[in-house]
């Protein structure tokens, strides 16, 4: 029995798969809140043309530039594992597989898009990219991508993370990035916050505003984004394309695929190619796709599918997505990468048409799953992918009850070497479960409608 | 051009290579300081029979138990990379390859032996292993190995590390180990120190004493060791055996192999199989083996080749090795794994017969090399393997001057995700170079001879 399947680097995909032409219904457009009409807002001023083209492309297959593939080869193809010891511990007849993206130098799936974004910006003469980071995975990935293509990189890191997670900052600096605690005195947005509240701990919303302002006010500078946008999810499909080949080597095909969702990029990267199999009639099974979120940030399971801003400062256009409200304040849970108030528009479509199932777990359940995984498989997972792992374990336990020999695949999108504080809190009993209150969503939706009284009219025109 | 060579897991070696029958001269015996005659001291009371047999075996090939191979498959075979971007940055005609052991769950080469040791102890009915750890890599590896074979694991972690490196402690606890700051109140040795100095920061010497006493005083408990001993180096030869296959795939053979040495286990694991090629006449080249140590702990380049204890508390027998003196106090450098006063007896033989070259670098030079590697190859190396990397870079620069297209192989035995504090100190200019003073070695050797006035007599009988 094989423990893992490794592919030769010649099998790094040559094309990304784009789901747009295969969506069950067309993607609703972004809305400019000024004109209330479709519009992409500031996007053309902060993204290169190649990225803007990919964002709306109806081409099913998009070639991966050879220079990007060559960088991918530093860690791709990533391994596909069979979790033999986990299966034994669960006494399940199910087969559990996981695709492991933690082998990339920054330690997660994020460089799959960071490298591509850095490349396209470099090709169009951009000298520098800005971005925001909270937990630090995305900032690390963009710093890495920029370094390899000779771009400068500026990361606005939420101040409280900057203080509490110095090692993620050091990693970005080791990759040559400049990292500022946000709010900073580098931007008008930051200075305004600091004038009002010199002790502001910062937020992702503020950091996004700073990163975008920095890009807007410098001719040679663009902005890089880590999730939600179509082109980001597109770049992540190397995960699923490789996983399909690896399952083929094993003569297997998944019955169920589980992954965590924050903005939705890792989950989409894995499932899109399997979804393509399904809609094109090539899939040998009616595979289920299970998206897993924290009960502390239940964007799909509790949020409303409507139009909302992508950022707290409302710099982005209105995005058609499930949302908890753009003024959502993340509770202090450890899955930093999953604390985003919205999700990718494509994923919202797939969830609304029931092509994707959704489930939410609290962080205690998730760390219990992570501990079982560590004690059987050895790899220490990040808290984020442990959500997908928890769903896979629950599915395997159901198989034990029903006797079904299902093939379960989940995405281990990053390692937990930078999350040891979270494990310390968990192991010493300091973690608490947290359920985001439904009333808070309702209040946020009321505030949103007060801001845009015409929201439901636009919603009914474009969504559903 | 291939970036890396991955082998299928069926190619995980089935046998370890044992250098003892092929050494250029016989290994001098351990000496019992009481009797002044050959003797292994407490070894039979803290190691299982299978390990004791391997320690002195004259069999060239020793079968790897299938259960151990199956665990190896969780991360083995490890990748062999060509450092294409590093070559370009150096503008060298040389080809630089590296074998990467950082992909193991604990993040270094250490589990290659930890897993084997845990297995043999489990087979002989042992319930628990004890060990010491300073920087934490070895403790993490043994905790991992014990977990997978159902053994309990107790780690005595040098108190100052326990306080300053909580994340390594958490990693061991996540693997289910109990970790005590040493000196602890769990042993007589620890209590004695605490009575004399309640604020003792601990030392590796004290931690070793505690771990050994714990094993000696519990029937069901043995001790696990991370380097120096023959059986440990033997277990590491999976590294070199895989590297040879991977070079074969590429149609290459190394002219030079570089690696760091603390006790010598990772370096020996890589070079032994190539050394075998040489002595058996199978090597197509007269490969050079370069062992690299810090100028702060120059065991071979400055130490004397004589008999000395392996631990500060003098619990071990006298070991034939290059030594800085068993009372060596490590200066505060960041390559925690290289701060050992002695080296493996086999390596001492190979160095004394010039089969292995040795060189020492200070930590600034080493971190400069690490930074260049990070900025070209992306992987953040631990400070320890960055010593071998520095030697590889220097060799590549010499090739640039001579125009030689040498094939250089170095061992990247662990990642640096747990060493970000060291990188922060380096990047912010806080690191200092340090050269261990020759007088300190001379003083230590005087103390040793005062302790054992008969030392030179025994030395001349068995060494050289």
Interface residues (C-beta under 8 A of the other chain):
Chain A: X2 X3 X4 X6 X7 X8 X9 X70 X73 X74 X85 X103 X105 X106 X107 X144 X147 X148 X166 X167 X170 X171 X173 X174 X175 X176 X371 X374 X375 X377 X378 X379 X380 X417 X418 X420 X421 X423 X424 X427
Chain B: X2 X3 X4 X6 X7 X8 X9 X70 X73 X74 X81 X85 X103 X105 X106 X107 X144 X147 X148 X166 X167 X170 X171 X173 X174 X175 X176 X371 X374 X375 X377 X378 X379 X380 X417 X418 X420 X421 X423 X424 X427
